[in-house]
Amino acid sequence: MDNMMAWLLGRKKGPIEHAIDEALSLLEEKDYDAAIAVIQNKALTREPENRRAILHLGICYMLKGELDQAETILRTVVRKGGMDSESAAALIALEKIGKDRGKAK
């Protein structure tokens, strides 16, 4: 099957997408450290600048409660991209972090 046919039939998931899916499954189980490790070791080692993987790493830290680390990572997503779905998701997560910090005071 040529590349055009593969595209028409639906894109196959690559290793980054598989790593993110694995991390999301671990997040559902609240295994934050394992999810972080999967993204770092299986996604970001292959593509250190992959904004989707960076976004999910930030979300892992946010859910783990490490808000400073999450904020730093999520701001990187926004800074490195234009206004796309990754930036929009990062901004939403940053807003949640701000609200969570406000509740903690």
Backbone as JSON Lines, residues from 0, in Angstrom:
{"i":0,"aa":"M","n":[0.86,-1.16,0.0],"ca":[0.0,0.0,0.0],"c":[0.91,1.23,0.0]}
{"i":1,"aa":"D","n":[0.64,2.16,-0.89],"ca":[1.47,3.36,-0.94],"c":[1.05,4.35,0.15]}
{"i":2,"aa":"N","n":[1.84,5.4,0.32],"ca":[1.58,6.36,1.38],"c":[0.25,7.07,1.23]}
{"i":3,"aa":"M","n":[-0.13,7.38,-0.01],"ca":[-1.4,8.07,-0.25],"c":[-2.57,7.18,0.17]}
{"i":4,"aa":"M","n":[-2.51,5.92,-0.17],"ca":[-3.58,5.0,0.2],"c":[-3.67,4.85,1.72]}
{"i":5,"aa":"A","n":[-2.52,4.77,2.38],"ca":[-2.51,4.66,3.84],"c":[-3.14,5.9,4.45]}
{"i":6,"aa":"W","n":[-2.85,7.06,3.89],"ca":[-3.42,8.31,4.39],"c":[-4.93,8.33,4.2]}
{"i":7,"aa":"L","n":[-5.4,7.88,3.03],"ca":[-6.83,7.88,2.74],"c":[-7.59,6.93,3.66]}
{"i":8,"aa":"L","n":[-6.97,5.83,4.02],"ca":[-7.63,4.83,4.86],"c":[-7.51,5.13,6.35]}
{"i":9,"aa":"G","n":[-6.78,6.12,6.67],"ca":[-6.6,6.47,8.1],"c":[-5.17,6.27,8.51]}
{"i":10,"aa":"R","n":[-4.63,7.25,9.15],"ca":[-3.24,7.23,9.54],"c":[-2.99,6.2,10.63]}
{"i":11,"aa":"K","n":[-1.96,5.44,10.45],"ca":[-1.54,4.49,11.47],"c":[-0.86,5.22,12.61]}
{"i":12,"aa":"K","n":[-1.08,4.75,13.81],"ca":[-0.44,5.38,14.96],"c":[1.05,5.04,14.97]}
{"i":13,"aa":"G","n":[1.82,6.05,15.29],"ca":[3.26,5.86,15.42],"c":[3.64,5.66,16.87]}
{"i":14,"aa":"P","n":[4.94,5.57,17.14],"ca":[5.39,5.3,18.51],"c":[5.03,6.4,19.5]}
{"i":15,"aa":"I","n":[4.99,7.64,19.05],"ca":[4.64,8.73,19.97],"c":[3.18,8.59,20.4]}
{"i":16,"aa":"E","n":[2.3,8.36,19.43],"ca":[0.87,8.2,19.75],"c":[0.64,6.99,20.65]}
{"i":17,"aa":"H","n":[1.37,5.91,20.39],"ca":[1.23,4.72,21.24],"c":[1.69,5.01,22.67]}
{"i":18,"aa":"A","n":[2.78,5.76,22.8],"ca":[3.28,6.11,24.13],"c":[2.26,6.99,24.87]}
{"i":19,"aa":"I","n":[1.67,7.95,24.17],"ca":[0.68,8.82,24.8],"c":[-0.55,8.02,25.21]}
{"i":20,"aa":"D","n":[-0.99,7.1,24.35],"ca":[-2.13,6.24,24.71],"c":[-1.82,5.41,25.96]}
{"i":21,"aa":"E","n":[-0.6,4.88,26.02],"ca":[-0.2,4.09,27.19],"c":[-0.2,4.96,28.44]}
{"i":22,"aa":"A","n":[0.32,6.18,28.31],"ca":[0.35,7.09,29.46],"c":[-1.07,7.46,29.9]}
{"i":23,"aa":"L","n":[-1.97,7.67,28.95],"ca":[-3.35,8.0,29.31],"c":[-4.01,6.86,30.07]}
{"i":24,"aa":"S","n":[-3.72,5.63,29.68],"ca":[-4.25,4.47,30.42],"c":[-3.72,4.45,31.85]}
{"i":25,"aa":"L","n":[-2.45,4.77,32.0],"ca":[-1.86,4.81,33.33],"c":[-2.45,5.94,34.16]}
{"i":26,"aa":"L","n":[-2.75,7.07,33.52],"ca":[-3.39,8.18,34.23],"c":[-4.76,7.78,34.76]}
{"i":27,"aa":"E","n":[-5.49,7.01,33.97],"ca":[-6.8,6.54,34.42],"c":[-6.68,5.71,35.7]}
{"i":28,"aa":"E","n":[-5.56,5.01,35.83],"ca":[-5.3,4.2,37.03],"c":[-4.63,5.02,38.14]}
{"i":29,"aa":"K","n":[-4.43,6.31,37.88],"ca":[-3.77,7.24,38.82],"c":[-2.33,6.84,39.11]}
{"i":30,"aa":"D","n":[-1.71,6.19,38.13],"ca":[-0.29,5.82,38.24],"c":[0.52,6.91,37.54]}
{"i":31,"aa":"Y","n":[0.61,8.07,38.2],"ca":[1.19,9.26,37.6],"c":[2.67,9.09,37.28]}
{"i":32,"aa":"D","n":[3.42,8.48,38.19],"ca":[4.85,8.31,37.95],"c":[5.11,7.42,36.74]}
{"i":33,"aa":"A","n":[4.33,6.37,36.59],"ca":[4.5,5.49,35.43],"c":[4.13,6.21,34.14]}
{"i":34,"aa":"A","n":[3.07,7.01,34.18],"ca":[2.66,7.77,32.99],"c":[3.75,8.76,32.59]}
{"i":35,"aa":"I","n":[4.33,9.43,33.57],"ca":[5.42,10.37,33.31],"c":[6.6,9.64,32.68]}
{"i":36,"aa":"A","n":[6.95,8.5,33.24],"ca":[8.08,7.72,32.72],"c":[7.84,7.28,31.29]}
{"i":37,"aa":"V","n":[6.63,6.86,30.98],"ca":[6.31,6.43,29.61],"c":[6.5,7.59,28.63]}
{"i":38,"aa":"I","n":[5.97,8.75,28.98],"ca":[6.1,9.89,28.07],"c":[7.56,10.29,27.92]}
{"i":39,"aa":"Q","n":[8.28,10.33,29.02],"ca":[9.69,10.73,28.95],"c":[10.52,9.7,28.18]}
{"i":40,"aa":"N","n":[10.32,8.42,28.46],"ca":[11.18,7.38,27.91],"c":[10.77,6.87,26.53]}
{"i":41,"aa":"K","n":[9.48,6.9,26.25],"ca":[9.02,6.34,24.97],"c":[8.66,7.4,23.94]}
{"i":42,"aa":"A","n":[8.35,8.59,24.39],"ca":[7.96,9.65,23.44],"c":[9.04,10.7,23.31]}
{"i":43,"aa":"L","n":[9.4,11.32,24.41],"ca":[10.31,12.47,24.33],"c":[11.75,12.08,24.03]}
{"i":44,"aa":"T","n":[12.14,10.84,24.3],"ca":[13.48,10.42,23.87],"c":[13.55,10.31,22.36]}
{"i":45,"aa":"R","n":[12.43,10.0,21.73],"ca":[12.38,9.91,20.26],"c":[12.23,11.3,19.62]}
{"i":46,"aa":"E","n":[11.35,12.1,20.2],"ca":[11.06,13.42,19.65],"c":[10.98,14.43,20.81]}
{"i":47,"aa":"P","n":[12.13,14.95,21.23],"ca":[12.14,15.85,22.4],"c":[11.31,17.13,22.23]}
{"i":48,"aa":"E","n":[11.04,17.53,21.0],"ca":[10.29,18.76,20.76],"c":[8.81,18.5,20.44]}
{"i":49,"aa":"N","n":[8.35,17.27,20.58],"ca":[6.97,16.93,20.25],"c":[6.04,17.59,21.25]}
{"i":50,"aa":"R","n":[5.32,18.61,20.79],"ca":[4.48,19.41,21.69],"c":[3.33,18.62,22.27]}
{"i":51,"aa":"R","n":[2.82,17.67,21.52],"ca":[1.71,16.85,22.06],"c":[2.2,16.01,23.25]}
{"i":52,"aa":"A","n":[3.39,15.44,23.11],"ca":[3.96,14.66,24.22],"c":[4.29,15.58,25.4]}
{"i":53,"aa":"I","n":[4.82,16.76,25.11],"ca":[5.14,17.71,26.18],"c":[3.86,18.13,26.9]}
{"i":54,"aa":"L","n":[2.8,18.39,26.13],"ca":[1.51,18.74,26.72],"c":[1.04,17.66,27.69]}
{"i":55,"aa":"H","n":[1.08,16.42,27.26],"ca":[0.63,15.33,28.12],"c":[1.53,15.15,29.34]}
{"i":56,"aa":"L","n":[2.81,15.42,29.19],"ca":[3.7,15.37,30.34],"c":[3.28,16.42,31.37]}
{"i":57,"aa":"G","n":[2.98,17.62,30.91],"ca":[2.51,18.67,31.81],"c":[1.22,18.3,32.51]}
{"i":58,"aa":"I","n":[0.32,17.67,31.78],"ca":[-0.95,17.24,32.38],"c":[-0.71,16.16,33.44]}
{"i":59,"aa":"C","n":[0.24,15.26,33.16],"ca":[0.58,14.24,34.17],"c":[1.04,14.9,35.47]}
{"i":60,"aa":"Y","n":[1.92,15.89,35.35],"ca":[2.4,16.57,36.55],"c":[1.27,17.33,37.24]}
{"i":61,"aa":"M","n":[0.38,17.92,36.46],"ca":[-0.75,18.64,37.04],"c":[-1.62,17.68,37.85]}
{"i":62,"aa":"L","n":[-1.95,16.55,37.27],"ca":[-2.8,15.57,37.97],"c":[-2.1,14.99,39.2]}
{"i":63,"aa":"K","n":[-0.78,14.89,39.12],"ca":[0.01,14.4,40.26],"c":[0.05,15.42,41.38]}
{"i":64,"aa":"G","n":[-0.27,16.67,41.06],"ca":[-0.26,17.72,42.08],"c":[1.02,18.53,42.11]}
{"i":65,"aa":"E","n":[1.92,18.28,41.18],"ca":[3.17,19.04,41.09],"c":[2.93,20.23,40.16]}
{"i":66,"aa":"L","n":[2.27,21.25,40.72],"ca":[1.77,22.35,39.9],"c":[2.87,23.23,39.34]}
{"i":67,"aa":"D","n":[3.95,23.45,40.07],"ca":[5.04,24.27,39.54],"c":[5.67,23.61,38.32]}
{"i":68,"aa":"Q","n":[5.94,22.32,38.42],"ca":[6.52,21.57,37.3],"c":[5.55,21.56,36.12]}
{"i":69,"aa":"A","n":[4.27,21.33,36.4],"ca":[3.25,21.32,35.35],"c":[3.18,22.67,34.64]}
{"i":70,"aa":"E","n":[3.19,23.73,35.42],"ca":[3.09,25.07,34.83],"c":[4.28,25.36,33.91]}
{"i":71,"aa":"T","n":[5.46,25.01,34.35],"ca":[6.66,25.23,33.52],"c":[6.56,24.49,32.2]}
{"i":72,"aa":"I","n":[6.14,23.24,32.27],"ca":[6.04,22.41,31.06],"c":[4.94,22.94,30.14]}
{"i":73,"aa":"L","n":[3.79,23.26,30.7],"ca":[2.67,23.73,29.89],"c":[2.98,25.08,29.24]}
{"i":74,"aa":"R","n":[3.7,25.94,29.94],"ca":[4.1,27.22,29.33],"c":[5.03,26.99,28.14]}
{"i":75,"aa":"T","n":[5.83,25.94,28.2],"ca":[6.71,25.59,27.08],"c":[5.88,25.24,25.85]}
{"i":76,"aa":"V","n":[4.8,24.51,26.04],"ca":[3.93,24.14,24.92],"c":[3.39,25.39,24.24]}
{"i":77,"aa":"V","n":[2.92,26.34,25.04],"ca":[2.35,27.57,24.49],"c":[3.44,28.39,23.8]}
{"i":78,"aa":"R","n":[4.58,28.5,24.44],"ca":[5.67,29.32,23.9],"c":[6.19,28.78,22.57]}
{"i":79,"aa":"K","n":[6.22,27.46,22.41],"ca":[6.81,26.85,21.21],"c":[5.86,26.75,20.04]}
{"i":80,"aa":"G","n":[4.6,27.08,20.23],"ca":[3.65,26.89,19.14],"c":[2.78,28.08,18.91]}
{"i":81,"aa":"G","n":[2.04,28.01,17.85],"ca":[1.04,29.03,17.56],"c":[-0.24,28.69,18.29]}
{"i":82,"aa":"M","n":[-1.31,29.23,17.82],"ca":[-2.6,28.93,18.45],"c":[-3.17,27.69,17.78]}
{"i":83,"aa":"D","n":[-2.87,26.56,18.35],"ca":[-3.35,25.28,17.84],"c":[-3.96,24.49,18.99]}
{"i":84,"aa":"S","n":[-4.33,23.27,18.73],"ca":[-5.02,22.49,19.77],"c":[-4.12,22.22,20.98]}
{"i":85,"aa":"E","n":[-2.82,22.02,20.76],"ca":[-1.92,21.79,21.88],"c":[-1.85,23.04,22.77]}
{"i":86,"aa":"S","n":[-1.7,24.21,22.13],"ca":[-1.63,25.46,22.91],"c":[-2.93,25.71,23.64]}
{"i":87,"aa":"A","n":[-4.05,25.47,22.98],"ca":[-5.36,25.69,23.62],"c":[-5.51,24.78,24.83]}
{"i":88,"aa":"A","n":[-5.13,23.51,24.7],"ca":[-5.23,22.58,25.82],"c":[-4.29,22.99,26.96]}
{"i":89,"aa":"A","n":[-3.09,23.46,26.61],"ca":[-2.15,23.9,27.62],"c":[-2.7,25.12,28.37]}
{"i":90,"aa":"L","n":[-3.31,26.05,27.65],"ca":[-3.89,27.23,28.29],"c":[-5.03,26.86,29.24]}
{"i":91,"aa":"I","n":[-5.84,25.91,28.84],"ca":[-6.93,25.44,29.71],"c":[-6.35,24.81,30.98]}
{"i":92,"aa":"A","n":[-5.31,23.99,30.81],"ca":[-4.68,23.36,31.97],"c":[-4.04,24.41,32.88]}
{"i":93,"aa":"L","n":[-3.41,25.42,32.28],"ca":[-2.81,26.5,33.08],"c":[-3.87,27.26,33.87]}
{"i":94,"aa":"E","n":[-5.03,27.46,33.25],"ca":[-6.13,28.13,33.96],"c":[-6.58,27.3,35.16]}
{"i":95,"aa":"K","n":[-6.66,25.99,34.96],"ca":[-7.05,25.1,36.07],"c":[-6.02,25.16,37.19]}
{"i":96,"aa":"I","n":[-4.75,25.19,36.83],"ca":[-3.69,25.29,37.85],"c":[-3.87,26.56,38.66]}
{"i":97,"aa":"G","n":[-4.15,27.67,37.97],"ca":[-4.37,28.94,38.65],"c":[-5.55,28.87,39.62]}
{"i":98,"aa":"K","n":[-6.62,28.22,39.18],"ca":[-7.8,28.08,40.06],"c":[-7.47,27.18,41.24]}
{"i":99,"aa":"D","n":[-6.74,26.08,40.99],"ca":[-6.38,25.16,42.08],"c":[-5.5,25.86,43.1]}
{"i":100,"aa":"R","n":[-4.61,26.71,42.64],"ca":[-3.75,27.45,43.57],"c":[-4.58,28.44,44.38]}
{"i":101,"aa":"G","n":[-5.58,29.04,43.75],"ca":[-6.45,29.98,44.45],"c":[-7.25,29.31,45.55]}
{"i":102,"aa":"K","n":[-7.66,28.06,45.33],"ca":[-8.4,27.31,46.34],"c":[-7.52,26.92,47.52]}
{"i":103,"aa":"A","n":[-6.23,26.75,47.25],"ca":[-5.3,26.29,48.29],"c":[-4.97,27.41,49.27]}
{"i":104,"aa":"K","n":[-5.22,28.66,48.91],"ca":[-4.87,29.8,49.78],"c":[-5.86,29.98,50.89]}
